[in-house]
Amino acid sequence: MNYEETIAYIHSAYWKGTKDGLSRTRELLGLLGNPQDELRFIHVAGTNGKGSTCAMLASILQAAGYRTGLYTSPFVNRFNERIALNGIPISDQDLVDIFERIRPIVDNMENPPSEFELITCAAMLYYKEQRCDVVVLEVGMGGEFDSTNIIHTPLLTIITAMGFDHMKYLGNTMTEIASAKAGIIKPDGTTLIYGENPEADKVFYETCEQRHSRLVVTDHSRMVDHAHTLRGHDLSFGPYTHVYLPLIGSHQVKNAAVVLTAVEELNRRGFLIPDGAVYAGMAAVKWPARMELLSENPVFLLDGGHNPHGFHAAAATLRELFPDRKIRVMMGVMADKDHRDMIRELLPLAEGFVTVQPDSPRSMTAEDLAEEIRSLGGSAVPAGSVENGVKMMIKEAKPNDVLLAIGSLYMAGTVRTAMGKGE
């Protein structure tokens, strides 16, 4: 297979069997020699902030000299971003080589894996063969039945900020959603949680007690945000003073508190993460499409927020950075999201909306989204494609305008490319 054929093969994978749960992932990994058993992991679940937390931790570990894998989803510009090593996405050739070896095995399975399960198994094999010291492993969805949950007790389990998302699969109450996330808590490990959600935290406390996992709750009162600009934050947390974080938003300050607590816990576990690696790693972190500044004149921000909790965080950031300013919003969403609550978060700040349809079969049409915004009292113009939406936003923008593209990571790559920020 060449690269294009490999990507087509990955995307063609779908669950055709009868067994659910983790059985397919376990079977394939067993056929590959169980590469996951030779790796050490930091396992990260949660509703929001998973990716940013993973990116910060991986950057710090890399700065400390560890050979660090970073497994995340979805990608923004290229598929390879999902399987990274020391900040570099897997090469086209390595991706092809891995899947050329996996494909004959998968083709002979009675219950072949889904796309995400297939990618997870490929990542495990890659990281083992690359001799990673540690893999920062982001859960795809939920936790208990996510294919990343086939690992043994990790170095550290992290559960980030909790909110309502994927309710069709995870449940309609916070207790049900937290129970799904708590599925990654392993016996005799250490679990670090974001906290500040009593209903969810109760589930995590009880699960840790049952599984004899040491529970650590992030103390956000230890964090001081000295300065917040379009370039990022100047932070202090415990022994770490004036740490530069080039990610925008008060929610990233909260995520940073989780990350720096994780560093303290890893040092307790025998890792050697000197202070210099913390400062260097945080300053070097890159996480595109998370309140990313694409242009300064006019200001054009791109955010992958895709649920009410994410939209609330985006609105809070905009209020902090641009008090008393109205924002022009380009929005595209998946049809299965709680888009009415998402719209309500931005309505008070929005001068008007341009609606687009992200490139996904799950996406809502630009026309339907515009109609929904109007029904809630907003002004909206459908632009059709994401490319047309960006053109419309830029064409009508004045130099001092503030523009925001938000609603789905599935449109982020197209927005970045249209703004000259692609690969």
JOTABEL-V930353 format. One record per residue. N is the residue number from 0. RES is the residue in one letter. D_LAST is the distance of its C-alpha to the last C-alpha in Angstrom with 2 decimals. Layout:
# JOTABEL-V930353
N,RES,D_LAST / N,RES,D_LAST
This chain:
# JOTABEL-V930353
0,M,23.09 / 1,N,19.88 / 2,Y,16.43 / 3,E,16.73 / 4,E,20.30 / 5,T,19.50 / 6,I,17.21 / 7,A,19.98 / 8,Y,22.57 / 9,I,21.04 / 10,H,20.88 / 11,S,24.39 / 12,A,25.93 / 13,Y,28.37 / 14,W,31.49 / 15,K,34.43 / 16,G,36.90 / 17,T,39.50 / 18,K,38.81 / 19,D,36.72 / 20,G,35.82 / 21,L,34.35 / 22,S,36.46 / 23,R,33.83 / 24,T,31.42 / 25,R,34.38 / 26,E,35.58 / 27,L,32.35 / 28,L,31.85 / 29,G,35.50 / 30,L,35.01 / 31,L,32.16 / 32,G,34.52 / 33,N,33.50 / 34,P,30.67 / 35,Q,30.32 / 36,D,33.80 / 37,E,32.70 / 38,L,30.01 / 39,R,30.31 / 40,F,28.50 / 41,I,27.93 / 42,H,27.97 / 43,V,26.65 / 44,A,27.74 / 45,G,28.34 / 46,T,27.60 / 47,N,25.24 / 48,G,23.52 / 49,K,22.99 / 50,G,19.28 / 51,S,19.67 / 52,T,22.75 / 53,C,21.14 / 54,A,18.24 / 55,M,20.95 / 56,L,23.24 / 57,A,20.84 / 58,S,19.85 / 59,I,23.60 / 60,L,24.60 / 61,Q,22.15 / 62,A,23.56 / 63,A,26.98 / 64,G,26.36 / 65,Y,25.99 / 66,R,23.83 / 67,T,22.00 / 68,G,20.45 / 69,L,18.60 / 70,Y,18.93 / 71,T,17.69 / 72,S,17.24 / 73,P,15.84 / 74,F,12.08 / 75,V,9.85 / 76,N,6.73 / 77,R,7.92 / 78,F,11.56 / 79,N,11.43 / 80,E,10.74 / 81,R,14.35 / 82,I,15.93 / 83,A,14.98 / 84,L,17.32 / 85,N,17.75 / 86,G,14.39 / 87,I,12.55 / 88,P,11.62 / 89,I,14.12 / 90,S,13.60 / 91,D,13.88 / 92,Q,17.38 / 93,D,18.54 / 94,L,17.61 / 95,V,19.57 / 96,D,22.39 / 97,I,22.87 / 98,F,23.15 / 99,E,25.36 / 100,R,27.75 / 101,I,27.60 / 102,R,27.99 / 103,P,31.63 / 104,I,32.63 / 105,V,31.15 / 106,D,32.73 / 107,N,36.11 / 108,M,35.93 / 109,E,38.37 / 110,N,36.20 / 111,P,32.56 / 112,P,29.89 / 113,S,27.67 / 114,E,23.90 / 115,F,23.39 / 116,E,26.30 / 117,L,24.98 / 118,I,21.60 / 119,T,23.60 / 120,C,25.90 / 121,A,23.21 / 122,A,21.69 / 123,M,25.23 / 124,L,25.85 / 125,Y,22.68 / 126,Y,23.46 / 127,K,27.07 / 128,E,26.42 / 129,Q,24.10 / 130,R,27.00 / 131,C,25.36 / 132,D,27.69 / 133,V,26.54 / 134,V,24.17 / 135,V,23.18 / 136,L,23.58 / 137,E,22.73 / 138,V,25.09 / 139,G,23.74 / 140,M,26.67 / 141,G,30.10 / 142,G,31.10 / 143,E,34.31 / 144,F,33.20 / 145,D,29.49 / 146,S,28.68 / 147,T,27.57 / 148,N,31.21 / 149,I,32.58 / 150,I,32.35 / 151,H,35.47 / 152,T,36.09 / 153,P,32.99 / 154,L,33.16 / 155,L,32.46 / 156,T,32.05 / 157,I,30.36 / 158,I,30.73 / 159,T,28.85 / 160,A,29.89 / 161,M,31.75 / 162,G,31.82 / 163,F,32.36 / 164,D,29.71 / 165,H,29.80 / 166,M,33.54 / 167,K,34.16 / 168,Y,33.49 / 169,L,34.36 / 170,G,37.37 / 171,N,38.53 / 172,T,39.75 / 173,M,38.19 / 174,T,40.49 / 175,E,39.24 / 176,I,35.54 / 177,A,36.29 / 178,S,38.26 / 179,A,35.31 / 180,K,33.12 / 181,A,36.08 / 182,G,35.99 / 183,I,33.68 / 184,I,36.39 / 185,K,37.96 / 186,P,41.47 / 187,D,42.25 / 188,G,38.81 / 189,T,37.55 / 190,T,35.95 / 191,L,34.31 / 192,I,34.06 / 193,Y,32.73 / 194,G,36.16 / 195,E,37.33 / 196,N,37.89 / 197,P,41.52 / 198,E,41.58 / 199,A,38.55 / 200,D,39.62 / 201,K,43.02 / 202,V,41.48 / 203,F,39.49 / 204,Y,42.66 / 205,E,44.76 / 206,T,42.33 / 207,C,42.04 / 208,E,45.83 / 209,Q,46.30 / 210,R,43.89 / 211,H,44.95 / 212,S,41.50 / 213,R,41.61 / 214,L,40.22 / 215,V,38.50 / 216,V,37.89 / 217,T,35.52 / 218,D,37.68 / 219,H,35.64 / 220,S,38.56 / 221,R,37.58 / 222,M,34.43 / 223,V,34.69 / 224,D,32.01 / 225,H,33.11 / 226,A,30.60 / 227,H,27.87 / 228,T,25.67 / 229,L,22.33 / 230,R,21.16 / 231,G,22.49 / 232,H,25.80 / 233,D,28.52 / 234,L,30.09 / 235,S,33.11 / 236,F,34.03 / 237,G,37.11 / 238,P,36.99 / 239,Y,33.48 / 240,T,33.95 / 241,H,31.49 / 242,V,28.31 / 243,Y,25.22 / 244,L,22.76 / 245,P,19.66 / 246,L,19.51 / 247,I,21.36 / 248,G,24.34 / 249,S,27.75 / 250,H,26.68 / 251,Q,24.37 / 252,V,27.54 / 253,K,29.23 / 254,N,26.48 / 255,A,26.71 / 256,A,30.45 / 257,V,29.88 / 258,V,27.57 / 259,L,30.07 / 260,T,32.88 / 261,A,31.06 / 262,V,30.88 / 263,E,34.63 / 264,E,35.27 / 265,L,33.31 / 266,N,35.32 / 267,R,38.41 / 268,R,37.41 / 269,G,37.40 / 270,F,33.82 / 271,L,33.60 / 272,I,31.11 / 273,P,32.37 / 274,D,32.00 / 275,G,29.79 / 276,A,27.18 / 277,V,27.31 / 278,Y,26.75 / 279,A,24.00 / 280,G,22.21 / 281,M,22.43 / 282,A,21.31 / 283,A,18.16 / 284,V,17.14 / 285,K,13.75 / 286,W,13.68 / 287,P,11.35 / 288,A,13.25 / 289,R,16.55 / 290,M,18.18 / 291,E,15.07 / 292,L,15.89 / 293,L,13.64 / 294,S,16.45 / 295,E,19.87 / 296,N,21.90 / 297,P,22.20 / 298,V,21.05 / 299,F,18.40 / 300,L,17.84 / 301,L,15.91 / 302,D,17.71 / 303,G,17.63 / 304,G,21.43 / 305,H,22.99 / 306,N,26.65 / 307,P,29.46 / 308,H,29.08 / 309,G,25.42 / 310,F,26.47 / 311,H,29.38 / 312,A,27.20 / 313,A,25.01 / 314,A,28.28 / 315,A,29.71 / 316,T,26.81 / 317,L,27.10 / 318,R,30.86 / 319,E,30.51 / 320,L,28.10 / 321,F,29.57 / 322,P,33.21 / 323,D,35.10 / 324,R,32.06 / 325,K,31.11 / 326,I,27.55 / 327,R,26.09 / 328,V,24.40 / 329,M,22.10 / 330,M,22.77 / 331,G,22.07 / 332,V,23.63 / 333,M,24.67 / 334,A,28.28 / 335,D,29.55 / 336,K,28.70 / 337,D,31.33 / 338,H,29.94 / 339,R,33.23 / 340,D,33.17 / 341,M,29.50 / 342,I,30.53 / 343,R,33.58 / 344,E,31.60 / 345,L,29.91 / 346,L,32.82 / 347,P,34.66 / 348,L,31.68 / 349,A,30.35 / 350,E,31.41 / 351,G,30.20 / 352,F,27.68 / 353,V,25.43 / 354,T,25.02 / 355,V,22.40 / 356,Q,22.16 / 357,P,19.10 / 358,D,18.24 / 359,S,20.60 / 360,P,24.22 / 361,R,25.25 / 362,S,24.18 / 363,M,26.86 / 364,T,27.25 / 365,A,26.56 / 366,E,30.28 / 367,D,31.57 / 368,L,29.52 / 369,A,30.73 / 370,E,34.26 / 371,E,34.05 / 372,I,32.95 / 373,R,35.86 / 374,S,38.24 / 375,L,37.48 / 376,G,38.23 / 377,G,34.85 / 378,S,33.66 / 379,A,30.92 / 380,V,29.58 / 381,P,27.72 / 382,A,24.78 / 383,G,24.08 / 384,S,20.40 / 385,V,17.60 / 386,E,16.47 / 387,N,20.13 / 388,G,20.41 / 389,V,17.76 / 390,K,19.50 / 391,M,22.82 / 392,M,21.99 / 393,I,20.80 / 394,K,23.67 / 395,E,26.28 / 396,A,25.13 / 397,K,27.35 / 398,P,26.22 / 399,N,27.57 / 400,D,26.38 / 401,V,24.51 / 402,L,22.10 / 403,L,20.87 / 404,A,18.78 / 405,I,20.04 / 406,G,21.45 / 407,S,19.08 / 408,L,15.89 / 409,Y,15.84 / 410,M,14.94 / 411,A,12.51 / 412,G,9.26 / 413,T,10.98 / 414,V,12.10 / 415,R,8.92 / 416,T,7.68 / 417,A,11.32 / 418,M,11.41 / 419,G,8.76 / 420,K,6.73 / 421,G,3.78 / 422,E,0.00
